[in-house]
Structure formats: C-alpha cells, structure tokens
C-alpha cells in the first residue's frame, strides 16, 4: 500500500505566489465603504480602485507598470456626488471603464492617452482629475454593480437598489431592457454566449434570465443563510457556481444546472468552513478551476471542476486579509512561466498585492494542454446586433500559442461543446454511465444466465471473465465498482508526477485499470453449492459480500454434458483490492451537505486511516511490553518467596 490515493490531475501541484514587496502598490486609500463589491477591477493594463475620497465619490486608476508608493496627491476619476460602489472595464476597449454609484447614476469614463498615475499633473504640479464622458440615468436608487457584456460591444448590465437589472446601450445612453426582481440583486453573471444572465438576490433565490425576452428561464431557492450570496457562470457550459451560507452560518458552495434550478443544486452543498467572510468566486474556464477568495481572511482556495463535482486542489494562505480582489483576463497571463491565473488583492486598505498561480513544469516549450484559446479583446457583435436578437456561440477567441510565440495573434469564433455538460467526460465515466443505463433487476439476470447455461453449458472456470453471472453482479453492485476504481487510483499513485522533473506530459490519466489480483479457491463441501464473491478491504470498513445461489440441477446437467462428475464444491472467487475505507464516504454521501475535506479528498481519509493504524500498533506493542514486565515481576516475586 502506497499510503495515499491520488486523483490523476495535471493541476494537482498548482501553487500561488505573491510578488516581492517592491512590486506591490503601496500608500493607497481604498474605500472603507461597507457595500459588498470586489472594490477592485483590472483589465491587465490598469487597476481601478474604489477610493476613500471626500466631496463625493471617486475611484483611482493605476497603470499595471507603476508599482511602488503612490504620490501624496493622486489623480482621481471624479464626477459622482456619492460613493462609488463598483467599477468594470470594457473588455473591448482597454481605456474605457464604467462605474456605479450611490447617487443612482452610472458613469462612463475614458482613461486619457499617456495617462500616468504618478505624473498626471498640471503646470502647478497639482494632479488633474478626470471627468466622465457621460452619465447613464434611469435607476431610482443606488447602482450597486456594473458588468460589461462578454460578447457584444457597448452593452452594459447594472443592478440597483430599485430591485431591477438594466441592460444599456452605452453609446446611445439608453436602457433598453429591464429585469424586475422582488428584492435587491447581490450578484450577477453572464453566460458564455451572453444570451442569459444569472442573478441572485436578497430573497435567497437564484434566477436565470433570457435577457432579450425579459423572462425567467429557471428559478429556485439558493443558500438559506442571511448573508449575501455570489454567483458565477462556469464558462462554456450550462452550470453555475454559487457561494453563500447555511442557516448555521457555514460557508457553502453550490453547483447548479442553470436551466433546471427548480431541481436544486447538484449533489448537495459543499461545506467550506465556519468563517464569517463572504466567498468571492472566480472561474478559469480554460483550466476548469474555481478560485474562492475569502473576504476578510487571507486565504484563496481553488478547486478543479470535473463531471459536476469540485475536487480540492490546494489553498494559498496568507496572514494578511483581503477585502477586494480582481482577476486579469486569461490572455494577459505569463505563458512562458506557466502562469495560469493572476489576481490583485487589497491588504489593510492601503496596499495592493499581485498573486500568481503556476503549474510547476520545467519544459521550455508551449504547454498546449493548459493554454486553450482564450477570449480576446475583439467583440463578436455590436450593440445594435445583439439588441436586435442576433446571437453567437461565444466570444472571439485568441490563440494562446500565438501569444507565446510573439507572432501576429490569430482569432476564431467560439464553438459550443459537443455535449451540454461542463466539460468532456472521461471515457471511463461514459462507459460507467452506459453500463448503468443497461442494468436489469438481479432476478432477471439470474433467469437469463440459467437460459444461456442450458443452451450452451460451460464448466465452472477459475477465470473472472468467463463467469457472466459474476460480471453482472459486479455491474449491479456499485460498491464493488467504487472499490475497483479506487484500486486503479492506487496504480495512479505509483505513476504520480514529480514536480521536480520534466512534466510536459506528466498528468495524462492512464486509461488502463490497475491490475486486480484474482484467486480461485475450490474447497470440497457437502453444503449447498453457491458462487460467492467476496471483496476484501482494509480492516476499517468491510463491504458485505455479494452472493448468488445457482440451480443445483443445472450445475449437474452442465457437468454431465462435459463428461465430468457433478461438482460437490463451492467456487469462491476472491478479489483482493487494496482500498481505502468506503464506510465514511458512503455515510457522507447521505448527508445533505458535502464536506470538501472528507468526501472529495480520499487521500486525506487514507492518511487518517494510516495514522489510526499506527496508533493501534503502538498501543498493542505497549500492551505486550507491559505484559512481559508483569510476567517478569511475578517470576521475580515467586523466586523471592521461595
């Protein structure tokens, strides 16, 4: 036994790393407003920061390259008469930014050409404030969130305290679509093609809208806790992820089918911990990794999303808490350093710290498997086309290889995945699903096997594959399938990649199952003949054996047809597969919530089992030593008494 069960993944060793202090942004005045937004936004060239300014609301824009301490007086984007609550960069115009404010207005701003955070001053050396290009008015109360459309140019969504979400034609300055909610929206996210919008409101309900029809496609209850919830669309799929709280204030993650919200979340909520800060979700569609940034703590957890499940990868830990966080577009990461994700976090409202996540590989060539084509800065539609009803399958994509090579970028249109699932399923999973669909009742299988045996009788065989009855039993019994799957995971451990060596192709999952040790023991007996299948597992939890009783007369006929005496024995096929305990995982599956620490991480469970076995061994050894000492003491006493 190797000691741990490890799920095959190329992202198992992804790690986060903060930059050195001299590359951080210091002496900032991040707003202390308590409104729940991300406080930061970035497009990879600029960082927008909600500023703690007097005389109305304002925000600052910092070019990425201008690290270090901010000047005593900074140029601010002023124009709102109340606090700025949220900002967002136009994905198709690097110099345009929108802002939502407590004054119920939306500001549209252009970053000046040759703009410098440290040197944007007039003749007297005073900083020059930037004025808005225009204001969009139409909301009756504060504008809490603004979000640009991922596909169409000059289309902006805004949520407000007036319980509405509006879609704006920015150039025309008009709101053309209004989505009415029964309560204030706390988070929203566009689908990959931009035709649908997921929203979660303070009434604790999750909704998916057909935007242009202004109709709810699907609706259902989300998390039950009182605090705000967040939602993010999981890339080019029909799945959503939400973060929220339970009634007992446990932080939770939920995975949803966007168009079947009435059926509830998929498989139960994942319980993260009992901290009080809101979890800010960010999804990397290229690598299928969900990052959860804790608001008010310094941790960033990240999970791989596969087959509608989250698998814990690791956690970036820091003693410095963040209140705000922003993520650069995927096309802006450092491809040559195998960087797959980069974000900026606020620290004590006075500093911004960049954090990068890397896949540890040494190969000095383009890593095609971790860099699929990413959304570009080219719009697929104009605002007029989108509002008139035209649709595309997704944003215009740019080749990451062309970015790596430094050649002229190549673009192409996005395509929907062949299946309406989160990602292409593993061949093993597809095969398992097809087997499951073809399963029949056990009694029906027995009858079919008896009929087949009378038509073409065969003698008892010691090989596993020659016994169709046992094959069907193993298909019928899901616990055995799970144990065999975990047995293959053991074989994966022996081939697990070492991050210290060349890992250009290290994480490809092996389709061959782990070898299974099969023993056939024939023992004479006068009892009834029966074929029993026993699965041996560790001492912690043994699954019950599965047995099928066969017709005695049928066996005797079969033996006579083969000119052999009727067998007076029982054939026991023992499949020895070293596995971890399944008792804990099966009980966890019955619970209404799932624990990422136990259910999703079998290797942690295996480690606990091993530790428990070590403790038991030590106790047994100590007990034996005690018995020996007592025996010697008794012998000594008897000698002295003589």
C-alpha positions as CSV (number, residue, x, y, z in Angstrom):
1,X,0.0,0.0,0.0
2,X,1.5,3.3,-1.1
3,X,-0.2,5.3,1.7
4,X,-2.4,7.7,-0.3
5,X,-5.0,7.6,-3.0
6,X,-4.3,10.4,-5.5
7,X,-6.7,11.5,-8.2
8,X,-5.0,12.0,-11.5
9,X,-4.9,15.7,-12.4
10,X,-2.4,18.0,-14.2
11,X,-3.3,20.8,-11.7
12,X,-2.7,18.8,-8.5
13,X,0.5,20.8,-7.8
14,X,-0.7,24.3,-8.8
15,X,0.7,26.8,-6.3
16,X,0.1,30.5,-5.6
17,X,2.9,33.0,-5.1
18,X,2.8,36.7,-4.0
19,X,5.3,39.1,-5.6
20,X,8.0,40.9,-3.7
21,X,7.2,44.0,-1.8
22,X,8.9,46.3,-4.3
23,X,6.5,45.1,-7.0
24,X,3.4,45.9,-4.9
25,X,1.3,49.1,-4.9
26,X,1.5,51.0,-1.7
27,X,0.2,54.0,0.2
28,X,-3.2,53.7,-1.3
29,X,-6.5,54.8,0.2
30,X,-9.0,52.1,-0.5
31,X,-12.6,53.0,0.3
32,X,-13.9,51.8,3.7
33,X,-17.5,51.7,2.4
34,X,-19.2,48.5,3.6
35,X,-21.1,47.8,0.3
36,X,-20.5,44.3,-0.9
37,X,-18.5,44.6,-4.1
38,X,-15.0,43.5,-5.2
39,X,-13.6,47.0,-4.7
40,X,-11.0,46.3,-7.4
41,X,-11.2,45.7,-11.2
42,X,-8.5,45.1,-13.7
43,X,-8.1,44.5,-17.4
44,X,-4.4,43.6,-17.3
45,X,-3.3,47.1,-18.2
46,X,-5.0,49.2,-15.5
47,X,-6.3,48.6,-12.0
48,X,-9.4,50.5,-10.8
49,X,-9.7,51.1,-7.1
50,X,-12.7,52.5,-5.2
51,X,-11.0,55.4,-3.4
52,X,-11.7,56.8,0.0
53,X,-12.3,60.4,-1.1
54,X,-14.1,63.4,0.3
55,X,-16.5,65.6,-1.6
56,X,-18.4,62.9,-3.4
57,X,-17.4,59.5,-4.7
58,X,-14.2,58.8,-6.7
59,X,-12.0,56.0,-7.9
60,X,-8.4,55.8,-9.0
61,X,-6.9,54.1,-12.0
62,X,-3.3,52.7,-11.7
63,X,-1.3,51.5,-14.7
64,X,0.0,48.0,-14.1
65,X,3.6,49.1,-14.5
66,X,3.5,51.9,-11.9
67,X,4.4,49.9,-8.8
68,X,5.6,51.3,-5.5
69,X,4.3,54.1,-3.3
70,X,1.5,56.3,-4.6
71,X,2.1,60.1,-4.6
72,X,0.6,62.2,-1.8
73,X,-1.9,63.6,-4.2
74,X,-3.2,61.3,-6.9
75,X,-5.4,62.0,-10.0
76,X,-8.9,60.7,-9.3
77,X,-11.9,59.9,-11.6
78,X,-14.4,62.4,-10.1
79,X,-17.9,63.2,-11.0
80,X,-20.3,61.2,-8.8
81,X,-21.9,63.0,-6.0
82,X,-21.9,59.9,-3.7
83,X,-19.7,56.9,-3.0
84,X,-18.6,54.8,-6.0
85,X,-19.7,51.2,-5.3
86,X,-18.5,49.2,-8.3
87,X,-16.5,49.6,-11.5
88,X,-15.9,47.4,-14.6
89,X,-13.6,47.7,-17.6
90,X,-14.9,47.4,-21.1
91,X,-13.5,44.1,-22.4
92,X,-13.2,45.5,-26.0
93,X,-11.8,48.9,-25.1
94,X,-8.8,49.0,-22.7
95,X,-9.2,52.6,-21.9
96,X,-13.0,52.6,-21.1
97,X,-14.4,52.0,-17.7
98,X,-17.9,52.1,-16.2
99,X,-18.8,53.0,-12.5
100,X,-21.9,52.5,-10.4
101,X,-22.6,54.9,-7.5
102,X,-24.8,55.6,-4.5
103,X,-26.1,58.6,-6.4
104,X,-28.1,56.2,-8.7
105,X,-26.0,57.1,-11.7
106,X,-23.7,55.1,-14.0
107,X,-20.5,56.9,-15.1
108,X,-18.7,56.1,-18.3
109,X,-15.0,57.2,-18.4
110,X,-12.1,57.2,-20.7
111,X,-8.6,56.8,-19.4
112,X,-6.5,59.7,-21.0
113,X,-3.8,58.8,-23.5
114,X,-0.3,58.7,-22.0
115,X,-2.0,58.6,-18.6
116,X,0.4,58.3,-15.6
117,X,-0.7,57.7,-12.0
118,X,2.4,59.4,-10.6
119,X,2.8,62.2,-13.1
120,X,-0.7,63.3,-14.3
121,X,-0.4,66.9,-13.1
122,X,-0.9,70.4,-14.4
123,X,1.6,73.2,-14.7
124,X,1.5,73.9,-11.0
125,X,2.2,70.2,-10.2
126,X,-1.3,69.5,-8.9
127,X,-3.0,66.3,-10.0
128,X,-5.5,66.5,-12.8
129,X,-8.8,64.8,-12.0
130,X,-10.6,63.0,-14.9
131,X,-14.2,63.8,-15.8
132,X,-16.7,61.3,-17.1
133,X,-17.6,61.0,-20.8
134,X,-21.3,60.6,-19.9
135,X,-23.7,59.6,-17.2
136,X,-26.4,56.9,-17.7
137,X,-29.5,57.7,-15.7
138,X,-32.6,55.6,-15.2
139,X,-32.3,53.8,-11.9
140,X,-34.3,55.1,-9.0
141,X,-31.9,54.1,-6.3
142,X,-28.2,53.3,-5.9
143,X,-26.4,51.3,-8.5
144,X,-24.6,48.5,-6.7
145,X,-23.0,46.5,-9.5
146,X,-22.0,47.1,-13.2
147,X,-20.9,44.4,-15.6
148,X,-20.0,44.6,-19.3
149,X,-21.4,42.1,-21.8
150,X,-18.8,39.4,-22.7
151,X,-19.7,39.2,-26.4
152,X,-21.3,42.4,-27.6
153,X,-19.6,45.8,-27.6
154,X,-21.1,48.8,-25.7
155,X,-23.6,46.6,-23.8
156,X,-23.6,47.1,-20.0
157,X,-25.7,45.5,-17.2
158,X,-26.3,47.3,-13.9
159,X,-28.1,46.2,-10.7
160,X,-29.8,48.7,-8.4
161,X,-31.5,49.1,-5.1
162,X,-34.7,49.7,-7.0
163,X,-34.8,45.8,-7.5
164,X,-34.0,45.9,-11.2
165,X,-31.2,44.9,-13.5
166,X,-31.0,47.1,-16.6
167,X,-29.2,46.4,-19.9
168,X,-27.8,49.6,-21.5
169,X,-26.7,50.6,-25.0
170,X,-23.8,52.7,-23.8
171,X,-23.3,54.7,-27.0
172,X,-26.9,55.6,-27.2
173,X,-27.1,56.1,-23.4
174,X,-30.4,54.2,-23.1
175,X,-31.6,51.3,-21.0
176,X,-33.4,49.0,-23.5
177,X,-34.1,46.0,-21.2
178,X,-35.2,45.9,-17.6
179,X,-35.3,42.7,-15.5
180,X,-37.5,43.2,-12.4
181,X,-36.8,41.3,-9.2
182,X,-38.7,41.1,-5.9
183,X,-35.6,42.1,-3.9
184,X,-32.2,43.7,-4.4
185,X,-29.7,41.8,-6.6
186,X,-26.4,41.0,-4.8
187,X,-24.6,39.3,-7.7
188,X,-24.9,38.6,-11.4
189,X,-23.0,36.7,-14.1
190,X,-23.4,36.5,-17.9
191,X,-23.5,33.1,-19.7
192,X,-20.7,32.3,-22.1
193,X,-22.7,33.4,-25.2
194,X,-24.2,36.4,-23.4
195,X,-27.8,35.4,-24.0
196,X,-28.6,34.6,-20.4
197,X,-27.9,36.3,-17.1
198,X,-27.8,34.5,-13.7
199,X,-28.8,36.6,-10.7
200,X,-29.0,36.0,-7.0
201,X,-31.0,38.4,-4.8
202,X,-31.6,39.0,-1.1
203,X,-34.8,36.9,-1.3
204,X,-32.3,33.9,-1.4
205,X,-33.4,32.8,-4.8
206,X,-31.2,32.1,-7.8
207,X,-32.6,33.0,-11.3
208,X,-31.5,32.6,-14.9
209,X,-33.0,35.1,-17.4
210,X,-33.4,35.1,-21.1
211,X,-32.3,38.7,-21.3
212,X,-33.8,39.8,-24.5
213,X,-37.2,38.2,-23.7
214,X,-37.1,39.7,-20.2
215,X,-38.3,36.3,-18.9
216,X,-37.1,33.9,-16.2
217,X,-35.9,30.7,-17.7
218,X,-35.3,28.9,-14.4
219,X,-35.7,29.8,-10.7
220,X,-35.0,28.1,-7.5
221,X,-34.0,28.6,-3.8
222,X,-30.3,29.1,-3.2
223,X,-28.4,29.2,0.1
224,X,-30.5,29.5,3.3
225,X,-28.2,31.9,5.2
226,X,-29.0,35.5,5.8
227,X,-25.7,36.9,4.3
228,X,-25.2,37.9,0.7
229,X,-24.6,35.3,-1.9
230,X,-22.5,35.3,-5.1
231,X,-23.0,33.6,-8.4
232,X,-20.6,32.8,-11.3
233,X,-21.3,31.1,-14.7
234,X,-18.9,28.2,-15.2
235,X,-17.6,29.1,-18.6
236,X,-18.8,27.4,-21.8
237,X,-21.3,25.2,-20.0
238,X,-24.8,25.2,-18.5
239,X,-23.5,25.1,-15.0
240,X,-23.4,27.8,-12.3
241,X,-21.5,28.0,-9.0
242,X,-22.8,29.9,-6.0
243,X,-21.2,30.8,-2.7
244,X,-23.3,31.6,0.4
245,X,-24.1,30.5,3.9
246,X,-26.2,27.9,5.7
247,X,-28.6,28.6,8.5
248,X,-25.9,27.6,10.9
249,X,-23.5,30.1,9.2
250,X,-21.4,27.5,7.4
251,X,-19.8,28.8,4.3
252,X,-21.0,26.8,1.3
253,X,-20.5,26.3,-2.4
254,X,-23.3,25.1,-4.7
255,X,-23.2,23.7,-8.2
256,X,-26.3,24.1,-10.3
257,X,-27.8,23.2,-13.7
258,X,-28.6,26.7,-15.0
259,X,-31.7,25.6,-16.8
260,X,-33.1,23.3,-14.0
261,X,-32.7,25.3,-10.9
262,X,-36.1,24.0,-9.6
263,X,-34.4,20.6,-9.0
264,X,-32.0,22.1,-6.6
265,X,-28.2,22.0,-6.5
266,X,-26.3,19.1,-8.0
267,X,-25.4,16.6,-5.2
268,X,-25.7,18.8,-2.2
269,X,-23.8,21.9,-0.9
270,X,-20.1,21.7,-0.3
271,X,-19.3,23.0,3.2
272,X,-16.1,25.0,3.3
273,X,-15.7,26.2,6.9
274,X,-17.4,28.4,9.5
275,X,-15.7,31.7,8.8
276,X,-17.9,34.8,8.5
277,X,-16.5,36.4,5.4
278,X,-18.2,36.2,2.0
279,X,-16.5,34.0,-0.6
280,X,-15.8,35.7,-3.9
281,X,-15.8,33.2,-6.7
282,X,-13.7,33.4,-9.9
283,X,-13.8,30.7,-12.6
284,X,-11.0,30.0,-15.1
285,X,-12.8,28.3,-18.0
286,X,-9.5,27.3,-19.7
287,X,-8.3,25.2,-16.8
288,X,-11.7,24.4,-15.2
289,X,-10.5,25.7,-11.9
290,X,-12.8,27.6,-9.4
291,X,-11.0,30.1,-7.1
292,X,-12.7,31.2,-3.9
293,X,-11.3,34.3,-2.3
294,X,-12.3,34.9,1.3
295,X,-13.4,38.4,2.2
296,X,-11.9,39.3,5.5
297,X,-9.3,36.5,5.5
298,X,-6.1,35.9,3.6
299,X,-6.9,32.5,2.1
300,X,-7.6,31.7,-1.6
301,X,-8.9,28.2,-2.1
302,X,-9.0,26.6,-5.5
303,X,-10.8,23.5,-6.8
304,X,-10.9,21.6,-10.1
305,X,-14.4,21.3,-11.6
306,X,-14.9,18.0,-13.3
307,X,-18.1,16.0,-14.1
308,X,-20.3,18.3,-12.0
309,X,-18.0,17.9,-8.9
310,X,-15.4,20.1,-7.2
311,X,-12.1,18.5,-6.2
312,X,-10.0,20.4,-3.8
313,X,-6.5,21.2,-5.2
314,X,-4.9,23.4,-2.6
315,X,-5.0,26.7,-0.8
316,X,-3.0,29.9,-0.9
317,X,-2.6,31.1,2.7
318,X,-1.7,34.5,4.0
319,X,-1.9,36.3,7.3
320,X,-2.8,39.5,5.5
321,X,-6.5,39.6,4.9
322,X,-8.1,40.9,1.7
323,X,-11.4,42.9,1.2
324,X,-11.1,43.3,-2.5
325,X,-9.9,41.1,-5.4
326,X,-9.6,41.4,-9.2
327,X,-8.5,39.0,-11.9
328,X,-6.7,39.7,-15.1
329,X,-8.0,38.3,-18.4
330,X,-6.6,34.9,-19.3
331,X,-4.9,36.3,-22.4
332,X,-2.7,38.5,-20.2
333,X,-1.0,35.8,-18.1
334,X,2.7,35.0,-18.4
335,X,2.5,31.9,-20.7
336,X,6.3,31.4,-20.7
337,X,6.3,30.9,-16.9
338,X,3.3,28.5,-16.9
339,X,1.2,31.1,-15.1
340,X,-2.5,30.2,-15.4
341,X,-4.1,32.8,-13.1
342,X,-3.2,36.2,-11.8
343,X,-5.1,38.4,-9.4
344,X,-4.7,41.5,-7.2
345,X,-5.8,41.7,-3.6
346,X,-6.2,44.6,-1.2
347,X,-4.2,44.5,2.0
348,X,-5.4,46.5,5.1
349,X,-7.0,49.0,2.6
350,X,-3.5,50.5,2.0
351,X,-1.8,48.2,-0.4
352,X,-2.5,46.1,-3.5
353,X,-0.6,42.8,-3.8
354,X,-0.4,40.8,-7.0
355,X,-0.7,37.0,-6.7
356,X,0.1,34.5,-9.4
357,X,-0.7,30.8,-9.7
358,X,1.6,28.5,-11.6
359,X,1.6,24.9,-12.9
360,X,5.1,23.6,-11.9
361,X,6.7,22.4,-15.2
362,X,10.2,22.7,-16.5
363,X,9.6,22.1,-20.2
364,X,10.7,25.2,-22.2
365,X,8.0,25.0,-24.8
366,X,4.4,26.0,-25.2
367,X,2.1,23.9,-22.9
368,X,-0.8,23.4,-25.2
369,X,-2.8,21.3,-22.7
370,X,-3.0,24.1,-20.1
371,X,-3.5,27.0,-22.5
372,X,-6.5,26.6,-24.7
373,X,-7.6,29.6,-26.7
374,X,-8.9,32.4,-24.6
375,X,-11.5,35.2,-25.0
376,X,-9.9,38.1,-26.9
377,X,-10.5,41.9,-27.0
378,X,-12.4,41.7,-30.2
379,X,-16.3,41.9,-30.0
380,X,-18.3,39.3,-31.7
381,X,-21.4,41.6,-32.0
382,X,-22.3,45.2,-32.0
383,X,-24.8,46.6,-29.5
384,X,-27.4,47.0,-32.3
385,X,-26.9,43.4,-33.5
386,X,-27.3,42.0,-30.0
387,X,-30.3,44.0,-29.0
388,X,-32.0,43.2,-32.4
389,X,-31.7,39.5,-31.5
390,X,-28.6,38.2,-33.2
391,X,-26.6,35.6,-31.3
392,X,-23.2,33.9,-31.4
393,X,-21.9,30.8,-29.6
394,X,-19.4,32.8,-27.6
395,X,-16.7,35.5,-27.7
396,X,-14.0,35.7,-30.3
397,X,-11.1,33.6,-29.1
398,X,-7.4,34.3,-29.5
399,X,-4.7,31.6,-29.8
400,X,-2.5,31.4,-26.7
401,X,0.2,29.8,-28.9
402,X,0.4,33.0,-31.0
403,X,0.9,35.0,-27.7
404,X,3.6,32.6,-26.6
405,X,5.4,32.8,-30.0
406,X,5.0,36.6,-30.1
407,X,3.6,36.3,-33.6
408,X,0.5,38.0,-35.1
409,X,-2.4,37.0,-32.9
410,X,-4.8,34.5,-34.6
411,X,-8.5,34.8,-33.8
412,X,-11.5,32.5,-34.4
413,X,-15.1,32.2,-33.2
414,X,-16.1,30.2,-30.2
415,X,-18.0,26.9,-30.5
416,X,-20.3,25.1,-28.1
417,X,-19.1,21.9,-26.6
418,X,-20.5,18.8,-28.3
419,X,-22.3,17.8,-25.1
420,X,-24.3,20.2,-22.9
421,X,-22.1,19.3,-20.0
422,X,-19.5,21.2,-18.1
423,X,-16.6,19.5,-19.9
424,X,-15.9,16.4,-22.0
425,X,-16.3,13.4,-19.7
426,X,-13.7,10.9,-19.1
427,X,-14.2,7.7,-21.2
428,X,-14.4,5.6,-18.0
429,X,-17.3,7.8,-16.8
430,X,-19.1,7.5,-20.1
431,X,-18.7,3.7,-20.0
432,X,-19.9,3.5,-16.4
433,X,-23.0,5.6,-17.3
434,X,-23.8,3.4,-20.3
435,X,-23.5,0.3,-18.1
436,X,-25.7,1.9,-15.5
437,X,-28.4,2.6,-18.1
438,X,-28.4,-1.1,-19.2
439,X,-28.7,-2.5,-15.7
440,X,-31.5,-5.0,-15.1
441,X,-33.1,-6.4,-12.0
442,X,-31.0,-9.1,-10.4
443,X,-33.7,-11.8,-10.7
444,X,-34.0,-11.1,-14.4
445,X,-30.2,-11.5,-14.8
446,X,-30.4,-14.9,-13.0
447,X,-33.1,-16.2,-15.3
448,X,-31.2,-15.1,-18.4
449,X,-28.0,-16.7,-17.2
450,X,-29.8,-20.0,-16.5
451,X,-31.3,-20.0,-20.0
452,X,-27.9,-19.3,-21.5
453,X,-26.3,-22.1,-19.5
454,X,-28.9,-24.7,-20.6
455,X,-28.4,-23.7,-24.3
456,X,-24.6,-23.7,-24.2
457,X,-23.4,-25.2,-21.0
458,X,-19.9,-24.5,-19.8
459,X,-18.0,-25.9,-16.9
460,X,-17.0,-23.8,-13.8
461,X,-14.0,-21.8,-14.7
462,X,-11.4,-20.2,-12.5
463,X,-11.1,-17.1,-14.6
464,X,-13.1,-14.0,-13.7
465,X,-14.2,-13.1,-17.3
466,X,-15.7,-16.5,-18.1
467,X,-18.4,-16.1,-15.4
468,X,-21.1,-13.9,-16.8
469,X,-23.1,-14.1,-13.6
470,X,-20.3,-12.7,-11.6
471,X,-19.8,-10.0,-14.2
472,X,-23.4,-8.9,-13.9
473,X,-23.2,-8.9,-10.2
474,X,-20.2,-6.6,-10.2
475,X,-22.0,-4.3,-12.5
476,X,-25.1,-4.4,-10.3
477,X,-23.1,-3.8,-7.1
478,X,-21.9,-0.2,-7.1
479,X,-19.8,-0.6,-4.0
480,X,-17.6,-3.1,-5.9
481,X,-17.3,-0.7,-8.8
482,X,-16.1,2.0,-6.5
483,X,-13.6,-0.2,-4.9
484,X,-12.2,-1.3,-8.2
485,X,-12.0,2.3,-9.3
486,X,-10.1,3.2,-6.1
487,X,-7.8,0.2,-6.8
488,X,-6.9,1.8,-10.1
489,X,-6.2,5.1,-8.2
490,X,-3.5,3.1,-6.3
491,X,-1.8,2.4,-9.5
492,X,-2.0,6.1,-10.4
493,X,-0.1,6.9,-7.2
494,X,2.9,4.8,-8.4
495,X,2.9,6.8,-11.6
496,X,2.1,10.2,-10.0
497,X,4.1,13.0,-11.4
498,X,7.1,14.5,-9.6
499,X,7.1,18.3,-9.8
500,X,10.9,18.3,-9.7
501,X,11.3,16.6,-13.0
502,X,10.3,17.4,-16.6
503,X,6.5,17.3,-16.6
504,X,5.5,18.3,-20.1
505,X,3.2,15.3,-20.3
506,X,3.1,14.1,-16.7
507,X,-0.6,14.3,-15.8
508,X,-2.3,12.4,-18.6
509,X,-4.6,10.0,-16.9
510,X,-3.9,6.3,-17.7
511,X,-6.9,4.6,-19.2
512,X,-5.7,1.1,-18.2
513,X,-7.2,0.0,-14.8
514,X,-4.9,-1.2,-12.0
515,X,-4.2,-4.9,-12.1
516,X,-6.6,-6.9,-9.9
517,X,-5.4,-10.0,-8.1
518,X,-7.8,-12.8,-8.6
519,X,-7.7,-16.1,-6.7
520,X,-9.9,-19.1,-7.2
521,X,-10.2,-21.5,-4.3
522,X,-12.1,-24.7,-4.7
523,X,-12.9,-26.5,-1.4
524,X,-14.9,-29.7,-1.1
525,X,-18.0,-29.4,1.0
526,X,-21.4,-31.1,1.5
527,X,-23.3,-27.8,1.8
528,X,-25.4,-26.2,-1.0
529,X,-23.4,-25.1,-4.0
530,X,-23.1,-21.3,-4.3
531,X,-20.8,-18.9,-6.0
532,X,-19.9,-16.1,-3.6
533,X,-18.0,-13.0,-4.5
534,X,-16.0,-11.6,-1.5
535,X,-14.3,-8.2,-1.7
536,X,-11.5,-7.8,0.9
537,X,-10.9,-4.2,2.0
538,X,-8.9,-2.7,4.9
539,X,-10.0,-3.5,8.4
540,X,-11.6,-0.2,8.9
541,X,-14.7,-1.0,6.9
542,X,-15.5,-4.2,5.1
543,X,-18.3,-4.2,2.5
544,X,-20.8,-7.1,2.7
545,X,-20.1,-10.0,0.3
546,X,-22.3,-10.4,-2.6
547,X,-23.6,-14.0,-3.3
548,X,-25.7,-15.6,-5.9
549,X,-27.2,-19.1,-5.5
550,X,-27.2,-21.2,-8.6
551,X,-29.5,-24.1,-9.5
552,X,-28.0,-27.4,-8.3
553,X,-29.7,-29.5,-11.0
554,X,-28.5,-27.1,-13.7
555,X,-24.9,-27.5,-12.5
556,X,-25.2,-31.3,-12.5
557,X,-26.5,-31.2,-16.1
558,X,-23.7,-28.9,-17.1
559,X,-21.1,-31.2,-15.6
560,X,-22.6,-34.3,-17.3
561,X,-22.6,-32.7,-20.7
562,X,-18.9,-32.0,-20.3
563,X,-18.3,-35.7,-19.2
564,X,-17.2,-34.6,-15.8
565,X,-18.6,-35.6,-12.4
566,X,-21.1,-33.3,-10.7
567,X,-19.1,-30.8,-8.7
568,X,-19.6,-31.1,-4.9
569,X,-17.8,-27.9,-4.2
570,X,-18.3,-24.2,-3.8
571,X,-16.3,-21.9,-6.0
572,X,-15.1,-18.8,-4.2
573,X,-13.7,-16.0,-6.3
574,X,-11.7,-13.7,-4.0
575,X,-10.8,-10.3,-5.5
576,X,-8.2,-8.7,-3.3
577,X,-8.1,-5.0,-3.9
578,X,-6.3,-2.7,-1.5
579,X,-8.6,0.2,-1.0
580,X,-9.4,2.9,1.5
581,X,-12.4,2.7,3.7
582,X,-15.7,3.3,1.9
583,X,-17.9,3.4,5.0
584,X,-17.2,7.1,5.8
585,X,-17.7,8.2,2.2
586,X,-21.0,6.4,1.9
587,X,-22.3,8.0,5.1
588,X,-21.1,11.4,4.0
589,X,-23.0,11.0,0.7
590,X,-26.2,10.6,2.6
591,X,-25.8,13.9,4.3
592,X,-27.5,17.0,2.9
593,X,-24.2,18.8,2.7
594,X,-20.8,17.6,1.4
595,X,-17.5,18.2,3.1
596,X,-14.7,19.1,0.8
597,X,-12.2,17.9,3.4
598,X,-13.6,14.3,3.6
599,X,-15.8,13.4,0.7
600,X,-13.8,15.0,-2.0
601,X,-10.3,14.2,-0.7
602,X,-9.9,10.4,-0.3
603,X,-6.2,10.8,0.2
604,X,-6.8,12.7,3.4
605,X,-9.1,9.9,4.6
606,X,-6.5,7.4,3.8
607,X,-3.9,9.3,5.7
608,X,-6.2,9.4,8.8
609,X,-6.7,5.6,8.5
610,X,-2.9,5.0,8.3
611,X,-2.4,7.3,11.3
612,X,-5.0,5.4,13.2
613,X,-3.4,2.0,12.4
614,X,-0.1,3.4,13.6
615,X,-1.6,4.4,16.9
616,X,-3.2,1.0,17.3
617,X,0.1,-0.7,16.6
618,X,1.9,1.4,19.1
619,X,-0.8,0.7,21.8
620,X,-0.6,-3.1,21.1
621,X,3.2,-3.0,21.3
622,X,3.0,-1.1,24.6
623,X,0.4,-3.6,26.0
624,X,2.7,-6.5,25.1
625,X,5.6,-4.8,26.8
626,X,3.6,-4.3,29.9
627,X,2.5,-7.9,29.9
628,X,6.2,-9.0,29.6
629,X,7.2,-6.7,32.5
630,X,4.4,-8.1,34.7
631,X,5.4,-11.6,33.9
632,X,9.0,-10.9,34.9
633,X,7.8,-9.2,38.0
634,X,5.7,-12.2,39.0
635,X,8.6,-14.6,38.4
636,X,10.9,-12.4,40.5
637,X,8.3,-12.4,43.3
638,X,7.9,-16.2,43.2
639,X,11.7,-16.6,43.3
640,X,12.0,-14.3,46.4
641,X,9.1,-16.1,48.2
642,X,10.9,-19.4,47.9
